[in-house]
């Protein structure tokens, strides 16, 4: 995703807590907390949300709750900022062994954004300096929007978007890539081998970003955001394949502004509950944002995904 400036000091206004009201229709659950690019993770019985904070200071807030809906409590932040780094956004949390890993995009010394990670023995606070995982490969390409996916065999893959804007943003060349990860203590590294490096989707069209994978119904589902993040035109689309090594084909546009999910619904991450139900977190513009120049603030929404005729529907 492009650089997000969603928090704008909102965390300070909330102190240590931020709440989400849970009406009967979960798709309308929204927080006044200005958070974008939600990282949505279930670790054990706890649900965590992270997101883009103050991009240049490296503040990436961590909030938790004990169920997919309810009240969030701010418990701290991913404090991986170090000298020379800026433009932190779109963090994603996982736990392996006794270590927590935060994957995020950042720029070092003004270079194009790359995917880094930091680790800690605590979910909030105490994180290491950023450690590089992958960049875009030169020629102006960036690597952004990392999330993780666990296969039915228990293998963890990092999923991210590599791309470059051409012919005027949001047009460009974009790849969605997945690569297997290995963990040892507080370190993570890519696993060698051709079956561990997968190009999930490639396009020379409008933006593809914010990839999130989930298993359901014997298939792997890829959720991506498309078009301009800074307008109402942002939306979420869905693809599927038989496995992470398969060919991902378009299945449907999941959420658009005109469909009642809010203005510019995107930046989504999908997570599975212990009972197999699936949930989605995404951001929208609080008010209509028809042009990039229109002022705006992004807020968080969460919802349960239903599966109707084999396809996901935001409830």
C-alpha positions, 0 to 999 in steps of 0.5 A: 500500500502507499504510505498511510497517514491514518492515525494522525495522533488519534492514539494519544487521544485514546490513551490506553484503550480503543473500543469497537461497538458491536451491533447486530450487523457485524459489517457495520462494526467500526471504530473511531480509532483512525487506523489503516492497513489492519494486521489481523491475527489470532494467536491462541485464544487472543485476537490482535490488531496492528496497523499503520501508525506514525509512519516516520516515527515507526509507531505501529499500535498493537491492540487485543481482544478475546473474540473476533468482535467486541472491545479492543484494548491498546496494549502497546506497540511494535517499536522497531524504529531505528535511525535511518528507517522511515515510512513504516506501514502495514504490520502483521503479527505472528508467534512462533515458539516463544517469539513474536514476529512483526512483518512490515514495510519500511524505507531505509535511507530513503530507498524504495520500501522493502519488507522487514521483520522484527522480533520480541519475546513480548507481543507489544514492545521490546522488538529488535531492529528491522531485519531485511527479508526482501526488496522489490528487485530494482528498477524502481520496484517496491516490496510491501504489504506482508502477511502470512499464510499457513498451509494444511501441512503447517508450513508458513508462507510470507505473502507480499506485493512487489511492484512499480507504478508505470503509466501514472499511478495507479497503473503499473506492474504488480506481482503477488508473491508467496515464499516459505518461511523458516523460524529459529528462535527470534529469527526468520528466513526464507526456505530454499527450493523451487516449491517454496517460491510462488508467483500467485498473480501478476498484472500490468493494470491497476494496483494490486496490493494488500494480499491476504490468504486463507484456507476454506472449502478445500481451496486457498483464497487470495484477497487483494486491494485494487485501485487508488488507496486515497479515494473511494475507488479502492476496493477488495477482490478475491481469487482462488486456487486449489493450493498455494502452488496453483493458478489463482483465478478471479472469483468476485469483487468482494467489496466496493464503495457502491455496495454499502461497506463504506468508502473505499473498502480495502487493506483487508486481512482475513483470519480463521477462528478456532471453530473454522469461521472466517473473519475480515478486518479492513479500513474505509474512509470515514467520509466520502473521498472522491479525489486524492486531494479530498481530506480524509481519515480512515477507520477500521471495520471488522466482519464475519465472512459467510460462504454462499455457493462457495464464495465469500460474502461480507456479512 
